[in-house]
Amino acid sequence: MRKLLLILAVSLIPVVVYCWGFFGHKSINRVAVYTLPTELAGFYKQHIEYVTSHAVDPDMRRYAVKEEAPRHYIDIDHYGENPFDNVPRKWEEAVEKFSEDTLQAYGIVPWHVERMYFRLVSAFKKKDIPYILKTSADIGHYIADAHVPLHTTENYNGQLTNQKGIHGFWESRLPELYADDYDFFVGKAHKIDDPLNFIWDEVQKSNAAVDSVLHFERDLTAEYPSDRKYAFEEKGATMMKTYSRDFSNEYHLMLDGMVERRMRSAIIAVGSFWYSAWVEAGKPDLNTPLTAEQELQLEQDRKELEAQYSSNKILGREHED
């Protein structure tokens, strides 16, 4: 029974390595549907394939929209020894203190989650089904990113400590190898009274884990045979160098469930943001079939995004694996 929900979550999902992995982002959005109360779950189950497959849209946009990248992270340690005391949580106050250019340069994920939340509330009020689905998928992605420790530090890929590659190792390789054993029965979504403070609290929890993420890998590398740290595995038609399964297993054990805990927290957070936006919008009745025009709009959006993605060669950029 423990794996039933995971099987539902990852069926037909390709494994590609990006933020949380495409596997991770799609799984988080998909499982979040099952956290919703009955009165809202029906709508999301009807469109579960959409919110699952489009969970990765923000990553695709990173190669076509220059403003996209900062929405996925916040280098909170840039702001001093006590950054959570130093950085105002409210956007206007943070802009006044540091300037918008500075905030954009070092990431805006908590503020962007709040912005997306209000967009979702508006979409629910208007009963704009295509925009509800698009915004639900997008906000799920940003919420999930806020739950990743390495999305909260300037040393996001271990590049400052000679640990380059740890970003993808933690958030992609480990879930890909071990998610079958994770417990994704996380309970029911709940009403979030203060979305901005909620997501800031999650960013702070993520950041608290950064030292462990880096130190454990460094300690393990120091004692591990260098010729066994990496291996070559087939990914589609390509042989790729990756962290070996033995090294991954040792690191996963040292983390003591950290990846699973952050993934579980992301799932319940996504469901709770969806539910809260719907409640704040007055619990609109969404049991109306899509019109032909709405169906066409969703299909056109999908084709446009895929065209943008395929036309951009995937290159390493800031805060990527």
C-alpha positions in Angstrom: 0.0 0.0 0.0 2.9 2.3 0.7 3.9 2.5 -2.9 0.4 2.8 -4.4 0.3 6.6 -4.5 3.8 6.8 -5.8 2.9 4.4 -8.7 0.0 6.7 -9.5 2.3 9.7 -9.3 5.1 8.6 -11.6 3.4 6.4 -14.2 4.3 7.6 -17.7 6.6 10.2 -16.3 10.0 10.3 -18.1 13.1 10.7 -16.0 15.1 13.7 -17.0 17.7 15.4 -14.7 16.8 19.0 -13.9 15.6 20.9 -10.7 14.1 18.2 -8.5 14.4 16.3 -11.7 11.5 16.3 -14.1 10.5 13.2 -12.2 10.5 15.0 -8.9 8.5 18.0 -10.0 5.9 16.0 -11.8 5.6 13.6 -8.9 5.2 16.5 -6.4 2.4 18.1 -8.4 0.7 14.8 -9.1 0.7 13.5 -5.5 -0.5 17.0 -4.3 -3.8 16.3 -6.0 -4.4 13.5 -3.6 -4.0 15.8 -0.6 -7.0 17.9 -1.6 -10.4 17.7 0.2 -13.1 16.0 -1.7 -14.9 19.2 -2.7 -11.8 20.3 -4.7 -10.1 17.0 -5.5 -12.6 16.1 -8.2 -11.6 19.1 -10.3 -7.9 18.5 -10.0 -8.2 14.8 -10.6 -10.1 15.6 -13.8 -7.0 17.6 -14.9 -4.3 15.6 -13.1 -2.4 14.9 -16.4 -2.2 18.7 -17.1 -0.9 19.7 -13.6 1.6 16.8 -13.8 3.0 17.3 -17.2 3.1 21.1 -16.9 4.9 21.0 -13.6 8.2 21.5 -15.5 7.0 24.4 -17.6 8.9 27.0 -15.5 12.2 25.1 -16.2 11.4 25.1 -19.9 10.8 28.9 -19.8 14.2 29.5 -18.3 15.8 29.1 -21.7 13.4 31.5 -23.4 12.5 34.1 -20.8 15.3 36.1 -19.2 13.3 37.0 -16.1 12.5 33.4 -15.3 15.7 32.2 -13.6 15.5 34.3 -10.3 12.0 32.9 -9.6 13.4 29.5 -8.7 15.8 30.4 -5.9 17.0 32.9 -3.3 20.7 33.2 -2.4 19.7 34.1 1.1 23.3 33.8 2.5 24.3 36.7 0.3 22.6 39.0 2.9 25.0 38.4 5.8 25.3 36.1 8.8 21.7 36.4 10.0 19.9 36.8 6.6 16.5 35.9 7.8 16.6 38.7 10.3 18.2 41.1 7.8 15.9 40.5 4.8 12.3 41.9 5.1 9.8 39.3 4.2 7.5 41.8 2.5 8.5 42.6 -1.1 8.1 46.4 -0.8 10.2 46.6 2.3 12.9 44.4 0.8 13.0 46.5 -2.3 13.3 49.7 -0.3 16.2 48.2 1.7 18.2 46.4 -1.0 16.7 47.6 -4.4 14.8 45.5 -6.9 17.9 44.9 -9.0 19.7 43.3 -6.0 16.8 41.1 -5.2 16.5 39.9 -8.8 20.2 39.2 -8.9 20.1 36.9 -5.9 16.7 35.3 -6.4 13.0 36.0 -5.5 11.4 32.6 -5.0 9.4 33.4 -1.8 8.0 36.6 -3.3 7.2 34.9 -6.6 5.3 32.2 -4.8 3.2 34.8 -3.2 2.6 36.6 -6.5 1.6 33.3 -8.1 -0.8 32.6 -5.2 -2.7 35.8 -5.8 -2.8 35.0 -9.5 -4.4 31.7 -8.7 -6.9 33.3 -6.4 -7.9 35.6 -9.3 -8.1 32.7 -11.7 -10.4 30.9 -9.3 -12.7 34.0 -8.9 -13.0 34.3 -12.7 -13.5 30.5 -13.1 -10.8 30.8 -15.8 -10.1 27.1 -16.1 -7.1 27.2 -18.4 -5.4 29.9 -16.2 -6.3 28.0 -13.1 -4.5 24.9 -14.5 -1.5 26.8 -15.8 -1.0 28.8 -12.6 -1.6 25.7 -10.4 1.1 23.8 -12.3 3.5 26.8 -12.2 3.1 27.6 -8.5 3.7 23.9 -7.7 7.0 24.1 -9.4 8.2 27.2 -7.5 6.9 25.9 -4.1 8.9 22.7 -4.8 12.0 24.7 -5.6 11.7 26.6 -2.3 12.0 23.2 -0.5 15.4 22.4 -2.0 18.3 23.5 0.3 20.6 24.3 -2.6 18.1 26.8 -3.9 18.8 28.9 -0.9 22.5 29.5 -1.2 25.1 31.2 -3.3 27.0 27.9 -3.3 24.1 26.3 -5.1 26.1 23.8 -7.0 29.0 23.3 -4.7 31.1 25.5 -7.0 32.6 27.5 -4.1 33.7 24.3 -2.2 34.9 22.1 -5.1 31.7 20.1 -5.0 30.4 21.0 -8.4 27.5 18.7 -9.4 26.0 18.3 -5.9 22.9 20.2 -6.9 21.7 17.6 -9.4 23.0 14.8 -7.1 20.8 15.9 -4.2 17.6 16.9 -6.0 17.6 14.6 -9.0 19.8 11.6 -8.7 18.7 10.6 -5.1 14.9 10.9 -5.8 15.4 9.0 -9.0 17.1 6.2 -7.2 15.1 6.0 -3.9 11.7 7.6 -4.3 10.1 4.1 -4.6 10.8 3.8 -0.9 9.5 7.2 0.2 6.2 7.5 2.0 4.1 10.0 0.1 1.0 9.7 2.2 1.3 13.1 3.7 -2.2 13.8 4.9 -4.7 16.4 3.8 -4.1 19.9 2.5 -5.0 22.7 4.9 -5.9 26.4 4.7 -2.8 28.6 4.8 -3.6 31.9 6.5 -0.4 33.7 5.5 1.0 32.4 2.3 4.1 34.7 2.3 5.2 33.8 5.8 4.4 30.1 5.1 6.8 30.0 2.1 9.4 32.0 3.9 9.4 29.5 6.7 9.9 26.7 4.2 12.8 28.6 2.7 14.3 28.9 6.1 14.0 25.2 6.8 15.6 24.5 3.4 18.5 26.8 4.2 19.0 25.2 7.6 19.9 22.0 5.8 22.5 23.5 3.5 25.5 22.8 5.8 24.6 19.1 6.1 24.0 18.7 2.3 27.5 20.0 1.6 29.5 18.7 4.6 28.2 15.1 4.3 29.1 14.9 0.7 32.6 16.4 1.4 33.2 14.0 4.2 32.1 11.0 2.2 34.2 12.0 -0.7 37.3 12.4 1.5 37.1 8.7 2.6 35.6 7.1 -0.5 37.7 5.5 -3.2 37.9 8.1 -6.0 37.5 5.5 -8.7 34.2 4.4 -7.3 32.5 7.8 -6.8 31.2 8.0 -10.3 29.9 5.6 -12.9 28.5 5.7 -16.4 24.9 4.9 -17.0 22.7 4.9 -20.1 20.2 7.8 -20.3 18.1 7.1 -23.4 20.6 6.8 -26.2 23.4 8.5 -24.3 26.0 7.3 -21.8 26.3 9.8 -19.0 28.7 10.2 -16.1 26.8 10.2 -12.8 27.3 9.5 -9.1 27.7 5.8 -8.6 24.9 3.8 -6.9 27.2 2.8 -4.1 28.3 6.4 -3.4 24.7 7.6 -3.8 23.5 5.0 -1.2 26.1 6.0 1.3 25.3 9.7 0.9 21.5 9.0 1.1 22.0 7.2 4.4 24.1 10.0 5.8 21.3 12.5 5.0 18.9 10.3 7.1 15.7 10.9 5.2 16.3 14.6 4.3 15.3 14.3 0.7 12.1 12.4 1.5 11.2 15.0 4.2 11.7 17.9 1.9 9.7 16.2 -0.9 6.9 15.4 1.5 6.8 19.0 2.8 6.7 20.2 -0.8 3.7 17.9 -1.6 1.6 19.1 1.2 2.5 22.7 0.6 1.5 22.6 -3.0 -1.9 21.0 -2.2 -2.4 23.5 0.6 -1.6 26.5 -1.6 -4.1 25.3 -4.3 -6.8 24.7 -1.6 -6.2 28.0 0.1 -6.4 30.0 -3.1 -9.7 28.2 -3.9 -11.1 29.0 -0.4 -10.0 32.6 -0.6 -11.7 32.9 -4.0 -15.0 31.9 -2.4 -15.0 28.1 -3.2 -16.3 28.6 -6.8 -18.0 25.7 -8.5 -15.6 24.3 -11.1 -17.6 21.4 -12.3 -18.1 22.9 -15.7 -16.6 21.2 -18.8 -14.0 23.0 -20.8 -15.3 24.8 -23.8 -13.9 24.0 -27.2 -12.1 27.3 -27.1 -10.5 26.6 -23.8 -9.4 23.1 -24.9 -7.8 24.8 -28.0 -6.1 27.4 -25.8 -4.5 24.7 -23.6 -3.3 22.8 -26.6 -1.8 25.9 -28.2 -0.1 26.8 -24.9 1.4 23.3 -24.8 2.7 23.4 -28.4 4.1 26.9 -28.0 6.1 25.9 -24.8 7.4 22.7 -26.4 8.5 24.7 -29.5 10.3 27.2 -27.3 12.0 24.4 -25.4 13.1 22.4 -28.4 14.5 25.5 -30.1 16.9 26.3 -27.2 19.9 24.2 -26.7 20.1 23.2 -23.0 23.2 24.8 -21.6 24.4 25.1 -18.0 23.2 28.3 -16.4 22.9 29.7 -12.9 21.2 27.5 -10.3 21.1 24.5 -12.6 22.5 21.0 -12.2 
